[in-house]
Amino acid sequence: MEHLEEIRQSVRAICASFGEDYWRELDKTSGYPTDFVKEVTKSGFLGCLIPEEYGGAGLGLVEACVVLEEISRSGGHPGAAHAQMYVMGCVLRHGTPEQKQKYLPAVASGELRLQSFGVTEPTTGTDTTSLKTKAKRVGDTYVINGQKVWISRVKHSDLMVMLARTKPIEERTSKTDGLSCFIVDLRDAEACGLSIKPIDAMINHHACELFFDNFEVPVKNLLGEEHKGFKVIMDGMNAERILIGAECIGDARYFIDKAKTYASERVVFNRPIGQNQGVAFPIAQNYAQTEAANLMVEKAARLFDAGKPCGAEANMAKMLAADASWKAGDTCLQTHGGFGMSREYHIERKLRETRLYQIAAISTNLILSYLSEHVLGMPRSF
Ligand SMILES: Cc1cc2nc3c(=O)[nH]c(=O)nc-3n(C[C@H](O)[C@H](O)[C@H](O)COP(=O)(O)OP(=O)(O)OC[C@H]3O[C@@H](n4cnc5c(N)ncnc54)[C@H](O)[C@@H]3O)c2cc1C
């Protein structure tokens, strides 16, 4: 426990040099937090999940959660770089020894940015196993044609892990058969058949549309077994969900801190607004919800670190924490009255950012569907 507090304090110290105005300016200009990412990489926190033998800190998800929670809580936006922490998990768990040696030390040092994850497609969306982007084996390469959408940080990544179809849908033996995973080198990709178009979006998440036109990936960049790439992607998803849950806990605590401070200081009708229980109670409710959600995030992270099944807990952690942060954000804005709408107070930006987690990386409905079917054993919906 003591070491978690030390991590917390170290991350806070880094974040203190990147105040809320830094993040507001980036939001306004669609800028990327290059200096912040450099600092977090230098400190070793961004590579903290990479084992020591590959140059990382060899820490667990419990520690990684504290890092992301604190970045969120400081008013920052960890979504700009959080994937550097977990996309590498696909390489760590499914890569060949050569792939691990080639990529993991360079990701740990920050020399390579592996923080793009290319799954979602415009015509299939949540229905991942129906995706249409094709990768056709031709000699020593796979030739990729198709389209992806909402792929974050592509312009700020050197590498992307992506999923494409290697077997026609009519020939698959199960829903997940026939999809393969690839490590895509993005560095000269735009000259070789990949077009990248940034999406003008509600939050500064650097998400893009990708168009593959006879784009070639060497066979040695296949990650995991051919046709079994869905498993490679799925294996990384519990970590992603738990880490995003921790970010949401950070957001919720940020909103609660701001709301309680403002409610105690703002005087209307000659008394602090927090003296009105109509103002105080929603904040107290958010606090209780956040603490409960945090217990689930911690439980899921501990199970993950112990190598135990944690699908249900990871999904619940993400959903409960995302709900807690969204509700706390709404309360915080309401507590600030009109000022909540002013960009100067940062609340509206954080509220936009935390809203994403009702939708991505998995939407609340899909989590409920997973719990209904796989945990409670109710009839399959789709
Ligand atoms: C800012 C941003 C960044 C993102 N970054 C990435 C990224 O880096 N990589 C990546 O691969 N993807 C990324 N995504 C995509 C994200 O994962 C998807 O948007 C999300 O999975 C939902 O897919 P969709 O948008 O196609 O919605 P759809 O699948 O069209 O669904 C629309 C709505 O219908 C609901 N719905 C659909 N089917 C069902 C059903 N059977 N039962 C109940 N409800 C249903 C969904 O819950 C959703 O609310 C990002 C998205 C955003 C907005």
The ligand as an SDF file (V2000), in Angstrom:
LIG
                    3D

 53 58  0  0  0  0  0  0  0  0999 V2000
  -13.2630    9.4190  -29.4330 C   0  0  0  0  0  0  0  0  0  0  0  0
  -13.3180    7.9680  -29.8040 C   0  0  0  0  0  0  0  0  0  0  0  0
  -12.1460    7.2220  -29.8070 C   0  0  0  0  0  0  0  0  0  0  0  0
  -12.1730    5.8670  -30.2050 C   0  0  0  0  0  0  0  0  0  0  0  0
  -10.9860    5.1870  -30.2990 N   0  0  0  0  0  0  0  0  0  0  0  0
  -10.9910    3.9450  -30.8650 C   0  0  0  0  0  0  0  0  0  0  0  0
   -9.7560    3.2670  -31.1410 C   0  0  0  0  0  0  0  0  0  0  0  0
   -8.6660    3.7650  -30.8390 O   0  0  0  0  0  0  0  0  0  0  0  0
   -9.7980    2.0570  -31.7560 N   0  0  0  0  0  0  0  0  0  0  0  0
  -10.9730    1.4710  -32.1170 C   0  0  0  0  0  0  0  0  0  0  0  0
  -10.9380    0.3850  -32.6890 O   0  0  0  0  0  0  0  0  0  0  0  0
  -12.1600    2.0880  -31.8750 N   0  0  0  0  0  0  0  0  0  0  0  0
  -12.1910    3.3110  -31.2660 C   0  0  0  0  0  0  0  0  0  0  0  0
  -13.3870    3.9510  -31.0220 N   0  0  0  0  0  0  0  0  0  0  0  0
  -14.6270    3.3250  -31.4640 C   0  0  0  0  0  0  0  0  0  0  0  0
  -15.4860    2.8350  -30.3250 C   0  0  0  0  0  0  0  0  0  0  0  0
  -14.9290    1.6790  -29.7630 O   0  0  0  0  0  0  0  0  0  0  0  0
  -16.8810    2.6250  -30.9200 C   0  0  0  0  0  0  0  0  0  0  0  0
  -17.4180    3.9020  -31.2160 O   0  0  0  0  0  0  0  0  0  0  0  0
  -17.7880    1.8590  -30.0070 C   0  0  0  0  0  0  0  0  0  0  0  0
  -17.3060    0.5370  -29.8550 O   0  0  0  0  0  0  0  0  0  0  0  0
  -19.2120    1.8210  -30.5480 C   0  0  0  0  0  0  0  0  0  0  0  0
  -19.2390    1.4730  -31.8950 O   0  0  0  0  0  0  0  0  0  0  0  0
  -20.0330    2.3950  -32.9490 P   0  0  0  0  0  0  0  0  0  0  0  0
  -19.6190    3.7920  -32.7440 O   0  0  0  0  0  0  0  0  0  0  0  0
  -19.8720    1.8330  -34.3070 O   0  0  0  0  0  0  0  0  0  0  0  0
  -21.5200    2.2790  -32.4930 O   0  0  0  0  0  0  0  0  0  0  0  0
  -22.6310    1.2480  -33.0380 P   0  0  0  0  0  0  0  0  0  0  0  0
  -22.1010   -0.1430  -33.0320 O   0  0  0  0  0  0  0  0  0  0  0  0
  -23.2030    1.7790  -34.2880 O   0  0  0  0  0  0  0  0  0  0  0  0
  -23.7200    1.3800  -31.8860 O   0  0  0  0  0  0  0  0  0  0  0  0
  -24.4950    2.5700  -31.7230 C   0  0  0  0  0  0  0  0  0  0  0  0
  -25.2720    2.4750  -30.4220 C   0  0  0  0  0  0  0  0  0  0  0  0
  -26.1350    1.3210  -30.4690 O   0  0  0  0  0  0  0  0  0  0  0  0
  -25.8710    0.4690  -29.3690 C   0  0  0  0  0  0  0  0  0  0  0  0
  -25.9690   -0.9360  -29.8080 N   0  0  0  0  0  0  0  0  0  0  0  0
  -25.4650   -1.4980  -30.9460 C   0  0  0  0  0  0  0  0  0  0  0  0
  -25.7640   -2.8000  -30.9690 N   0  0  0  0  0  0  0  0  0  0  0  0
  -26.4550   -3.0980  -29.8470 C   0  0  0  0  0  0  0  0  0  0  0  0
  -27.0360   -4.2790  -29.3000 C   0  0  0  0  0  0  0  0  0  0  0  0
  -26.9540   -5.4450  -29.9260 N   0  0  0  0  0  0  0  0  0  0  0  0
  -27.6750   -4.1830  -28.1040 N   0  0  0  0  0  0  0  0  0  0  0  0
  -27.7750   -3.0040  -27.4590 C   0  0  0  0  0  0  0  0  0  0  0  0
  -27.2410   -1.8490  -27.9220 N   0  0  0  0  0  0  0  0  0  0  0  0
  -26.5930   -1.8960  -29.1030 C   0  0  0  0  0  0  0  0  0  0  0  0
  -24.4460    0.7870  -28.9090 C   0  0  0  0  0  0  0  0  0  0  0  0
  -24.3060    0.5120  -27.5350 O   0  0  0  0  0  0  0  0  0  0  0  0
  -24.3440    2.2770  -29.2290 C   0  0  0  0  0  0  0  0  0  0  0  0
  -24.7950    3.0470  -28.1340 O   0  0  0  0  0  0  0  0  0  0  0  0
  -13.4000    5.2700  -30.5670 C   0  0  0  0  0  0  0  0  0  0  0  0
  -14.5810    6.0180  -30.5020 C   0  0  0  0  0  0  0  0  0  0  0  0
  -14.5530    7.3400  -30.1350 C   0  0  0  0  0  0  0  0  0  0  0  0
  -15.8300    8.1340  -30.1430 C   0  0  0  0  0  0  0  0  0  0  0  0
  1  2  1  0
  2  3  1  0
  2 52  2  0
  3  4  2  0
  4  5  1  0
  4 50  1  0
  5  6  2  0
  6  7  1  0
  6 13  1  0
  7  8  2  0
  7  9  1  0
  9 10  1  0
 10 11  2  0
 10 12  1  0
 12 13  2  0
 13 14  1  0
 14 15  1  0
 14 50  1  0
 15 16  1  0
 16 17  1  0
 16 18  1  0
 18 19  1  0
 18 20  1  0
 20 21  1  0
 20 22  1  0
 22 23  1  0
 23 24  1  0
 24 25  2  0
 24 26  1  0
 24 27  1  0
 27 28  1  0
 28 29  2  0
 28 30  1  0
 28 31  1  0
 31 32  1  0
 32 33  1  0
 33 34  1  0
 33 48  1  0
 34 35  1  0
 35 36  1  0
 35 46  1  0
 36 37  1  0
 36 45  1  0
 37 38  2  0
 38 39  1  0
 39 40  1  0
 39 45  2  0
 40 41  1  0
 40 42  2  0
 42 43  1  0
 43 44  2  0
 44 45  1  0
 46 47  1  0
 46 48  1  0
 48 49  1  0
 50 51  2  0
 51 52  1  0
 52 53  1  0
M  END
$$$$
